[in-house]
Every structure is written in structure tokens, then in C-alpha cells.
Amino acid sequence: MATADEMLVLDRAMVERCLAEVDVLAVVEHCLRAHHRRLTVLPDEGYLAWTNACGAYSRSVAMHGAVREPGRDLFGLKVINAATSNPESGLDRAGGFAFLFDPQTARPRLMAEAGSLSALRTAAYTAVSLRYLGPAEPDCVSVLGCGALARMHLLVLEAAVPSLTSACVYDVVPERAARLAGWAAAAVPRLRVEMAPDPQACVARSAVLITVTVSAVPYLPPSWFPGPAFIAHVSLDDLLPETFAAASAIFVDDEDMVAANPRRILGRLISEGTVQRSASPVTPRVTGSLGQVIEGEVAAVRPDGGHVISNPFGLAILDVAVLAAVADAAGHLGAGVHLNLVDGLPEEWLRSRSAGRGDDGSIRARDA
Ligand SMILES: NC(=O)c1ccc[n+]([C@@H]2O[C@H](COP(=O)([O-])OP(=O)(O)OC[C@H]3O[C@@H](n4cnc5c(N)ncnc54)[C@H](O)[C@@H]3O)[C@@H](O)[C@H]2O)c1
């Protein structure tokens, strides 16, 4: 790890090398337990949105989080930016950096590329939710949307769900579905990946659905499900209000954060009173959090009688917890580049630059 005056920097390849050493599902599950025990801090997110020159929705989200367990304090930040036009030019839609701060000095100690980390923690959350709330031993998973998150979900689920033998995928852009299927043949060879002709056929193909689209308009009715299903509503704006109303259970990662965000469908339904908070006796309502289920405070509901929705807002504490594990792995592997945070320019240089600007030609330029 870097000394007190340094910050360790990890690019994507180094982050992925370190992540290979980490049991990310275990880290995510542990962090959800800590969150349930109120050992975490999640300030409001900073959100900056704009439209880029192609007319595409673009945004920067700043997500702070802290995990404060006895003997181990983690403080950090993920800045994750995205433009929906990026995939057209061969770029991942989302990318950014994540930071770990020194608990004592508050200085940034680690800066790591966040695209892989963020996608992996999200897919790991889905895998943990599937373990606790999904059907026993699913053999197939349906995936709507065939971008970076779809790839990461297939990688994680292939490794985490031994019963899985196939995946059915659909994308509004057929070439993206074909590209995902081609990639999967080499990357997740245990899974037979088939392309659905339309979204309804994709949904109908299995009892596990993962939505990883960029749809801003809900479109998915309950009638598309031929039987009970587990739905990981990762992209947060796919399910129609009637699908929430028809669900036998709705689980979240953090109820307050979901309820406070009316930009997304479940937050909107809660703010309108169409879906109630978990404290209400009236249905439909939020059943509870995955952390409550893991800790045994709320009973798990599996898709036996009706469909079960997992609606993860996406918690910065998961990024921070996974990043801390990456930092440990980087320490073992000796990975990363050290950036000096304190040594400035030589004083003579600063004096010569400020000469003539101040009365005494002193170091003032540096303080400005
Ligand atoms: N909840 C969380 O914790 C969390 C975390 C990370 C990302 N996400 C969300 O996951 C989603 C996917 O992210 P990504 O990086 O893979 O994006 P991406 O742009 O790489 O891929 C999205 C794909 O969805 C396709 N698509 C758009 N509308 C569709 C529709 N109606 N039906 C089928 N396909 C459709 C697009 O053509 C694109 O190929 C985003 O909405 C992102 O905000 C959620």
C-alpha cells in the first residue's frame, strides 16, 4: 500500500487482476449485513446530468459511503459517469473512478478505475439476491439488455450458480445481442446462450429475469411471465406499475434511498402511494431489504406463488467494501502506481514564477 504521502492508483487491468483474488459475493453479503446493523453511512448522492452533442443523456454521479465496523473503518467515494451514446462509438456506457480515504488523515489513499468494480458489485448483488430469493437451482436465466452489465452478470452467475446451463438474451439493438452471444461462447462456455426474437419471448424463457437495459420508460407487464419468476430489476425502469402491484414480494437494498428517488419507477410508485412502505399493513408494499433477509429479520419469499422483485438502488458502500478488498489484494500482489500527494514544485521555481506579481515576490502564487 502507499505511504501516508502517497496514493495508490490502479487502472482497469490492475483492478481486474486484484478482483480475481477477491470473493466479491462474500464481501457484498458481509456489507449488506453491516448495513442492516446500521454500521454504514450513505450520504445523498451528487447528481449532475446534461445532454451531449449527440443529444444523448449524460451524467455524473458522486456516491460517498462508509462502513464502520469495530476495528475497521472504510471511507470512500465512487464517481461514475455515463453517456448513453458511448456504446455507439465502442465505449462502455459507464466509467469512472473510485477512492478509498485514510480514516485518520482523510487523504485519498487509493484511486481505482470503477467501471469493472461497479459492474461486478452490481452483478454480485444480483447473485446474492438470487441465492436468498430466487428459485432453487435455476437452469436458465433471461437477460434483457446486452451491454456491460449483461456481460458481467453472465460471468458472475456462471461461476456462482452451478445449476445454470443456459441464458436467453434480448436487446433492442439485435447486433448487441449477437455480440453478447458471440462473446459468451468463449467467456462463459458452460452456458448455452440463445437470442430471443422479442422481449416477451426472452422473459417467458426462464424463471429468472435480469433487466440490464437503459430504458427510461417502463414497458414490462405481468402478463409476460408464464409462471412465477424472480426478477432482478437492476436497470430500475423496466417494470410497469401493474407488475409491482402483482408481485408477491418486493425487496430492495435500501428502502429510504429507493423511496427518496422518484426518478425511478419504484420510488415514483412509493411517493404516489401506489406501493406502500414496508411498515404499512396495506399491499402492495415493499417487503423488506435483502440485508433483513440475510440477517433473518424478514422471511425470504421465493417465486413459488407469484413473482418476486429485487429492486437494488445501488449502494456506494458496496463499492467501498469491494474497493477495500481490492486494496488488500493490491498490497499482496504489489500492484499499482504510487502518486506523490505532497511534494510540490521547488520553491525557487515558484519564486521565479511569482516575481513581479506580489510586493515581496514570495510564495503567494502557490497559496492563491
Ligand atoms: N441498480 C444498480 O445497482 C445498477 C448498477 C449499475 C448499473 N445499473 C444499470 O444497469 C443498466 C445497464 O447498464 P450497462 O452499463 O450494461 O448499459 P449498456 O448501455 O452497456 O447496455 C444497455 C443495453 O440495453 C439495451 N436496451 C435499451 N433499451 C432496451 C429495452 N427496452 N429492451 C432491451 N434492451 C434494451 C441497449 O441497446 C444496450 O445494449 C443501466 O440502466 C444502469 O443504470 C444499475
PDBQT file of the ligand as one rigid body, heavy atoms in Angstrom, charges set to zero:
ROOT
HETATM    1  N1  LIG A 401     -29.130  -0.796  -9.762  1.00  0.00    +0.000 N 
HETATM    2  C1  LIG A 401     -27.823  -0.812  -9.780  1.00  0.00    +0.000 C 
HETATM    3  O1  LIG A 401     -27.148  -1.021  -8.773  1.00  0.00    +0.000 OA
HETATM    4  C2  LIG A 401     -27.096  -0.571 -11.074  1.00  0.00    +0.000 A 
HETATM    5  C3  LIG A 401     -25.698  -0.537 -11.102  1.00  0.00    +0.000 A 
HETATM    6  C4  LIG A 401     -25.047  -0.371 -12.322  1.00  0.00    +0.000 A 
HETATM    7  C5  LIG A 401     -25.799  -0.208 -13.496  1.00  0.00    +0.000 A 
HETATM    8  N2  LIG A 401     -27.161  -0.227 -13.412  1.00  0.00    +0.000 N 
HETATM    9  C6  LIG A 401     -27.968  -0.070 -14.602  1.00  0.00    +0.000 C 
HETATM   10  O2  LIG A 401     -27.781  -1.182 -15.472  1.00  0.00    +0.000 OA
HETATM   11  C7  LIG A 401     -28.188  -0.794 -16.778  1.00  0.00    +0.000 C 
HETATM   12  C8  LIG A 401     -27.276  -1.390 -17.826  1.00  0.00    +0.000 C 
HETATM   13  O3  LIG A 401     -26.006  -0.809 -17.743  1.00  0.00    +0.000 OA
HETATM   14  P1  LIG A 401     -24.902  -1.118 -18.902  1.00  0.00    +0.000 P 
HETATM   15  O4  LIG A 401     -23.667  -0.440 -18.453  1.00  0.00    +0.000 OA
HETATM   16  O5  LIG A 401     -24.887  -2.542 -19.210  1.00  0.00    +0.000 OA
HETATM   17  O6  LIG A 401     -25.523  -0.307 -20.121  1.00  0.00    +0.000 OA
HETATM   18  P2  LIG A 401     -25.205  -0.544 -21.682  1.00  0.00    +0.000 P 
HETATM   19  O7  LIG A 401     -25.552   0.712 -22.385  1.00  0.00    +0.000 OA
HETATM   20  O8  LIG A 401     -23.830  -1.107 -21.837  1.00  0.00    +0.000 OA
HETATM   21  O9  LIG A 401     -26.243  -1.690 -22.095  1.00  0.00    +0.000 OA
HETATM   22  C9  LIG A 401     -27.639  -1.472 -22.084  1.00  0.00    +0.000 C 
HETATM   23  C10 LIG A 401     -28.234  -2.226 -23.261  1.00  0.00    +0.000 C 
HETATM   24  O10 LIG A 401     -29.669  -2.200 -23.132  1.00  0.00    +0.000 OA
HETATM   25  C11 LIG A 401     -30.214  -2.104 -24.442  1.00  0.00    +0.000 C 
HETATM   26  N3  LIG A 401     -31.613  -1.675 -24.318  1.00  0.00    +0.000 N 
HETATM   27  C12 LIG A 401     -32.100  -0.417 -24.149  1.00  0.00    +0.000 A 
HETATM   28  N4  LIG A 401     -33.454  -0.451 -24.006  1.00  0.00    +0.000 NA
HETATM   29  C13 LIG A 401     -33.806  -1.758 -24.082  1.00  0.00    +0.000 A 
HETATM   30  C14 LIG A 401     -35.053  -2.448 -23.978  1.00  0.00    +0.000 A 
HETATM   31  N5  LIG A 401     -36.193  -1.795 -23.779  1.00  0.00    +0.000 N 
HETATM   32  N6  LIG A 401     -35.055  -3.798 -24.103  1.00  0.00    +0.000 NA
HETATM   33  C15 LIG A 401     -33.885  -4.482 -24.312  1.00  0.00    +0.000 A 
HETATM   34  N7  LIG A 401     -32.683  -3.878 -24.413  1.00  0.00    +0.000 NA
HETATM   35  C16 LIG A 401     -32.648  -2.536 -24.295  1.00  0.00    +0.000 A 
HETATM   36  C17 LIG A 401     -29.284  -1.169 -25.168  1.00  0.00    +0.000 C 
HETATM   37  O11 LIG A 401     -29.393  -1.319 -26.578  1.00  0.00    +0.000 OA
HETATM   38  C18 LIG A 401     -27.921  -1.606 -24.624  1.00  0.00    +0.000 C 
HETATM   39  O12 LIG A 401     -27.325  -2.578 -25.454  1.00  0.00    +0.000 OA
HETATM   40  C19 LIG A 401     -28.250   0.743 -16.761  1.00  0.00    +0.000 C 
HETATM   41  O13 LIG A 401     -29.606   1.147 -16.734  1.00  0.00    +0.000 OA
HETATM   42  C20 LIG A 401     -27.583   1.119 -15.456  1.00  0.00    +0.000 C 
HETATM   43  O14 LIG A 401     -28.077   2.334 -14.928  1.00  0.00    +0.000 OA
HETATM   44  C21 LIG A 401     -27.810  -0.419 -12.239  1.00  0.00    +0.000 A 
ENDROOT
TORSDOF 0
